Amino acid sequence: MRAINHKPFFLTFFSYMELKRVVVTGLGAVTPIGNNPEETWNNMLNGVSGAAPITLFDASSFKTQFACEVKDLKVNDYIDRKEARKMDRYAQLAIIAAMQAVQDSGMNLDEEDKNRIGVIYGVGIGGIKTFEEEVGYWATHQENGPKFNPFFIPKMIADIAAGHISIMYGFHGPNFATTSACASSTNALADAFNLIRLGKANVIVSGGAEAAITASGVGGFNAMHALSTRNDDPEHASRPFSASRDGFIMGEGAGCLILEELEHAKARGAKIYAEMVGEGMSADAYHITASHPEGLGACLVMQNALEDAGMKPEDIDYINVHGTSTPVGDISEAKAIKQVFGEAAYKLNISSTKSMTGHLLGAAGAVEALASVLAVKNDIIPPTINHVEGDEDPEIDYTLNYTFNKAQKREVRAALSNTFGFGGHNACVIFKKYAE
């Protein structure tokens, strides 16, 4: 008599299925501290702040009058002037970062199977400037009847950056946007990672973008009391894990990683920055804007990522924290790290690159993943700037190494990057040194 297998079919299937390995083969970045990955990384290591008075609109009547803007970017060096006019700023930034990353990857697109190259790009809000302009015009000119730009909708919608990138290169693989507030581009990387390791694509152009430094963006976050109001000292306003922190600094920009199946990368002789080995997702299920005070969702997401990677806490050398410089968020994340990592928490480095870039919202995860990849590749930890002696919060454990003010050289076998978004969305990714 044949024995009956009570194991569910899908578990039986996946136990015999070997997941593909995924590596990073290209980088792109447009940030408040650099218009390419090299410039961004060098300024991170040197502790350069991207904060300055707002120039993108007249903020003189706003509670917050500064932000971390992208500076001196010549959009038309990358995108034809006529085409650029059909795009919101967020899409322009997304495309430029993607172009840099594709070029950096060294792929010969004439030889690639473009049906197996996808684009998954995250954004928190999308074309908020376009929405503001179009709806604002209609609201003040209603007597003339409805008059909207024919590109209003395709400029505004959150998925359009991924669409533009795929059209530009003829990439026919999986193509969509992820939106989970500040976790958006980490979710994009996680989805790309999973699709590649399941064999659904060879390469995915993944990352995120945001351009919300607008009157409605800054005004909306001001109304929630989420932003720093340190208008007299913008450069030092973003001070994660310091007692005097008073809110995050709005940033804009884009980050892009080329994620590629390992054998495909080896076959074309690609350079490999690092291997992506795990992702985690969770929800706080607690509050629409505040993180759980004990960091329950943060604990869960890091545990999920470690389990997915098959790693132990002591295998991680660096955590690029969410670290927004908000009163509640920094405390809960520090608590979560101690709970998940235990004694290993005191042996790793922690840093918040938001102290330099500001908070890039939907682009934050991609830029911080890029920083994590480069930390693994170069064995150096970018700092958390703006902490001064005596500015300690009694609720934060300073025996943890927050990498205050100065980059630290050390072996970085693996790095974990956290992002937590409004709505209680948590996402986490892990990169490690590539080895055969």
N, C-alpha and C positions, 0 to 999 in steps of 0.2 A: 504494500500500500504506500503511495507516494505521500511524503510529509507535506503538510500545508504551510506555506510561508505567510505568516501573519504580518510581516513587515510591509508598510505601505509602499506602493510601487515607486513613488518619486524618491523615497529614501534608498531603495534598492538601486534605482537608476543612477543617482548621484554618487553612491558609494563606488560605482564602477567608472564614473566619468572623471577624467583628469582635467582639472581647471588649468587654463593657460596662464603663463606668467606675463606680467605687464610691466613695462619699463617706460621711463620718461626720456624722450629723444629730442625734444625741442622746447624752447621757452620764449615767451613774449610778455612784455609788460609796458604799460603806460601808467605812471603813478605820479603823485605829487612830489616825489623826490627823484624822478628820473623818467625819461621818455623811452627807455629800453631796459632790458634786464640788467645789463652791465652797470649802467649808471645808477639804477635803483639799488642794486646790491652793494655797490661801493658806498653809496650815501647811507645805507642802512648800517654798514660796518663802522662808518665814521660818525654815527649818531646825529645825522642831519635832520632837522625838523622841516616838514613841508607846510607848516601852518603860516598863514599871513592874512592880512585884510582881504575881504572878498572883493573881487573885481568883476565877477560874472553878472552881477546885478547891483543896484544901489541898496545896500544893507544898512544905511545910516540910521534908519528908524527901528531896526530890529534889535532884540535883546542880545543876539549873537551876531557879531559883525566880522567874523573871521572864519576861515575854513582851510582845508588842504586841497587847493586847486592844482590841476595839471598845468604846467607852466611852459610857455615857449614852444608848444607843439604846432608844427606846420602840417595840418591835416591834409592839405592839397599835395604834399610831397608823397602821400600814400594813396589818396582817393581823388579822382577827378572832381573838379569844382562842381560841375553840373550834377554828378551823382551824389556828392556830399550834401547838396542842398535838399535832397530827397530823404535824408537820414537825420534822426535825432542825434544829439551829441553822444548819448550812451552807445549807440550803434557804431558811430565813427570810432570811438575808443576801442570797442570790441574788435572791430575789423582790423585796426592797426596792430593790436596785440597779436591777433591771429596770424596776420601777414608775417610779423617778426618770427613767430614760433614755427610756422611752416617753412620759412626760409632757413631758420636755424636747424631744423630737423634734417636738412639735406636730401629730402625725398625727391627723386626724379619723377615728377608727376606724369610725364609722358609714358613711363613704364609701369606705373601703379594701376591696380584694379580699383578704380574710383567708386565702384559699387560697394567696396568694402572699407571705405573711409567715411566716417561720420562726423557730425558736429553736435556737441551738447554744450550749451552755454547758459550760465545762470545770470539772472538779474533780479534784484529785489523789487524795483518799482517799474522800470522801463522808461518810456519817453515822457517823463513828467514835464519837461520844459515845453515840448510840443503841445501837450494837453493844456498847459497853462496858457500858452499863447493863443491857441485856437479857441478854447472855451472863453478865455478872457475877452477876445475880440468880439465874439458873438454876444456875450453878456453886455458889452458896452455899445453895441450897434444893432440891437434887436429891431429897431425901427426899420432897418433895411432888409429884414428877413434873414433866414439862415444863409451864411456864406462861409464855407469851410474849404480849406486846402484839400485837393483830391488826394494828397499824400498824408493827410492827417492820421488816418487809421494805420496805414502801414509804417508810419514814422513812430507811432506811439506804442504799438503792441509789443509785449515782452519777448515774444519769440523771434522777432524779426532779425536780430543780430545773427542768430544761428542760420536763419534763412539766407541772409546776405553772404555769409562766409561760404556756405555750400554752393550758392549760385556762382560766386566768384571763381571757385576752383572746379566746379562740376563734381562735387562730392555727393554721391547718391546713397551713402549709408545712413544709419540712424540719425535723425535730425530733429531736435526739439530743445525747448528751454526748461530750466528748472527754476522755480520760485519758492523760496522758503525764507524770505527776508534776508537777514545777515548770513544765513547758512546756505544761500542759493548756489554759489559756485562750488562749495564743497560737495553739495548734493550732485552737482553736475559731474564733478570728478568721480564720485562714487558710482554714479550710473554708467559713466564711460568705462570705468574699471571693470564693473560687473559684466557689461556687454562684451568687452574684449575677452575676458577670461572664460566666458561661456561660448566663445567662438563666433559671436555675431558680427564681429568687425575685426579688421587687421589694425586699423589706426582710428583714433577719435581725437579731433581737435576739441579740447575742452577747457573751460575756464569760466570767467564771468566779467561783467562790466556794470558800471553805474555812473550816472551823471545827474545827481539830484541837488547840486548846489544852485538852487533856484529860490525865488521868493516863497513859493508854496512848500518846497522841501524844507528850507531852514525855518520858515514860519511854523510849519506843522510840528516839527520836532521841538521847537521852542515852546509851543503851546503845551507839550507834554513834559516840559522841564527836563528834557533828555540831554541837551547840549550844554557844554561849558559856556559861561558868559565872561570868561577872563579876557575881555577885549583889550585890556591894557598890556597884555603879555601873551600874544598868540603862540609864540614859539614854545613856551613852557606850559601851555594849557593842558596838553595831553600828558597826564602823569599817572599811569596805571600803578596801582598798589601803593600809592602815597595817600596819606590821610587827607590832604587838602584837595584831592580830586573832586571835580564838581560837574562831571558829565563828559560825554564823548565829543570829539571834533569831527564834523562832517568832512568826508573826503570823496574824491571821485577818481575814476581810473578804470583800468582793465588788466587782467592777468590771463595768460593762456599757457597750457601745458599740452604738448603732443604726447598722448598715451598710445603705446604701441605693443602689440603682442611680441614677446621676446624673440621667437624664432624668425619672425618677419623682419625684425630690426637687425638681427645677426646676419640674415641672408643678404641684406643690402649694405652691410658694413656700417651701420649707424653708430654714432657716438651715444653712449648711454650715461645719463646724469645720475640716475638712481632707479631703484625698483619700487613700484607701488605694491604694497603687500597686504593692506587691510583697510577696511572702511567700517564705520559704525554710524548708526542713526538711532535717535530716540526722541521722545517728547517729554517735556516737563509736565504737561497736562495740569498746569497750575494757574497761570495768569497770562493775559494777552501781551504784556510788555515786560514784566519783571521775571527774572530767573528765580527758580526755587531757592529760598534762602539757604538751604542745606546742600544745594548742588546735586539733587537727586538725579535729574535728567543728565547732568554733566557726568556724573559717575557712570551712569548706565551707558552713555555713548562711548566713553573711553574703554569701558570693559568690553563692549561689543566689538570695538575696533581691534583691541588686543586679541580677543578670541578669534576673530576673523583672520588675523595675521598669524595665528598660532604662536604668539609671543607672550612672554611674561613681563611684568612691570620693569624688572631689572634690565631688560633688553633695550629699553628706551633711554637715550642720552639727552634728548632735547624735546621740550614741549613749546611750540609756538601757540601761546594761549590766546583766547578770545580777547581778554584783557582790554576792555573798552575805556577804562578810566571813569567808570560809573560807581557810585557809592555801594550799591548792592551787588552788582555783577562780579566785581573783582574779588570780593569776600567769598562768595559762593563757589567761584571757580577754584580758588586756593584750597578751600575745604575739600572740594571734590578730588583734587589731585592728591591730597594727603590720604584721603580715604581709599582711593584706588591703588596708589603706588606704595603706601605704607612706608617702610624704612627706605625703599628705593627712591622715594620722592626727594630725599635729602642728598642724593648723589647725582641727580640730573640737573640740567640747566633749564630755566624757564625764561621766556622773554615775550614781551608784547611789542611787535613791530608797529602797532597802531600808535605808539608813542611818537613815531616819526611820520607815518603815512596818514594819520587820522583813520577814521572808520570808513572804509570804502563800501559799506553796505553789501549789496549783492556781489561786488567784486572782491570783497575782503578775503574770502576763502581761497580764491585762486592766487592772489598776490602772496598770501601767507603760506600757501602750499609751495609756491616758488621759492620763498625764503627758506622753507624747511628742506627742500631738495638741495639748494645751494649750500646750506649748512652741512648736510650729509656729505656732499661732494667735496667741500673745501675744509671740513673739520674746524669750523669756527662758528660761534654763536653770535648773532646780532644782538645789540643791547636793548634794554628798556630804558629810555632816556628820561630825564627831568626829575629824578628822585634826588632829594637833598637830605642830608643828615638831620635828624630831629623831626622829620615829617612821616612818622610811623603811625600806622593805624593799629590800635590795641587788638583789633579783631583779626589781624593778619599775622601769620607766622613768618618772621623774617629770618629764621634759620634755613628756610628754603632759599635757593639761589636764583634770584630774579634777574640776574645779569645786568645789574644797574649801571647805566651810564657808559660802560665800556665793553666792546666786544671781547669775548673770551675764546682763546684757542683750546680745543680739546678734541679727542676722538669722538666723532658722532656716528655711531653704528646705525642708529635709527632715530627718526624724528616723527613726532606726532603733532598734528595741527588741529586745533579746536575751533569751531564756529557755532555760535548760538544765536538764533533769530527770534524776533517778535513772534508771538504765537506759541512759544515754547519749543521751536524746532531746533534740534541739536544734530550736528554732523561732524564727523571726525575722520581723518585719513592718516595713514602711516606710510612713510617712505624709509627704505633702508639702503645701505650700500649694495650695489650690484656685485654679485659673485656667481661664477658658473655653478 
